[in-house]
């Protein structure tokens, strides 16, 4: 049972919260014992923290894009092979009653060790370089974050720069090598290095589908038609506005990818309301101007990528999707491998790969061990550098009238704390 404090007039619930910028995302971080369990009030709680159903979240902590509407719930792990357990929850500003557990986020993962150290969740911490082992409850897989520690806390200052984030910070190396098959049970869910999706007008698009951290379907930008080059940039809201008609085609493509992996519950209308699978366009190295007005030259990158979830283009490159892309690019015969700069990754051995995205560049190290078939392939490294910084640690105030009426409040005897339980199940939750 979770207990919460209230203001003196019992009009607002008070809960501990930490805001952390992890990579090019920002999230709400909670200790598990300070929030309700999933299905027992957690979803309503998080929506109220953000300020839903208002798309701007003006009466909450806000975040008008999915990059600013993320949650990490962390606790010490009972597993012998993990230091902490970590649950990622995505909130959708444009969907007032929907959260999703059916994905992971590499950027928010980078903030997990920072939060765990700050909250003293890990024993035997020593200054210097250390690796924090986190068990993802979303994928039921392990992840590893290596960072510099001083006086028991994560270092902040450093020379690592990442696209989409001003300035530089201390490196946090995120390694997702054990994340294959977290959602479907297989790294290559169809068992193939590539498949074909046929769109409504007969256009055939070759796709490589990979389940690594998140599920991505990779396709050549030019194959989707409409003059798409793969060098497009998102609007301020992420909505796809050029070329005209691309949003509809992406929905078709994402639906086809979902059907290929056996996710047959979606339609063209509903696929736009779920984050996975990502559709990721790739193209050969080419120069373009990024969102900051800087020129990304062809010589700087090994391929160019654009990540689409809900037909919304990511303004940078998600750590999860970039890891998935590197896992695919390292395997001969995949769509990303076919557009990769020659010699960028040693055949069957991997190496460092740099992708171009709307806010700059992103480098991933991939070291595969090739198997006799796609799903026999494993990885001894899938890592990328991030930075993370605590922005605020304190208390969030939630107005009681922002919480659903079907949540019944039971006052504690001192009238300063209360527990609640959930009656009914009328909230949409993607698991």
Helices and strands as residue ranges (DSSP letters): E 4-6, E 12-22, E 25-31, G 32-34, H 42-50, G 66-68, E 70-76, E 84-91, E 98-100, H 106-118, E 128-136, E 141-150, E 153-154, E 172-175, E 195-198, E 204-211, E 215-220, G 221-224, H 246-260, G 271-273, E 278-283, E 288-289, E 295-296, G 298-300, E 303-309, E 312-313, H 319-329, H 335-339, E 351-357, E 360-369, G 374-376, E 378-386, E 388-399, G 400-402, E 407-411, E 417-422, E 428-430
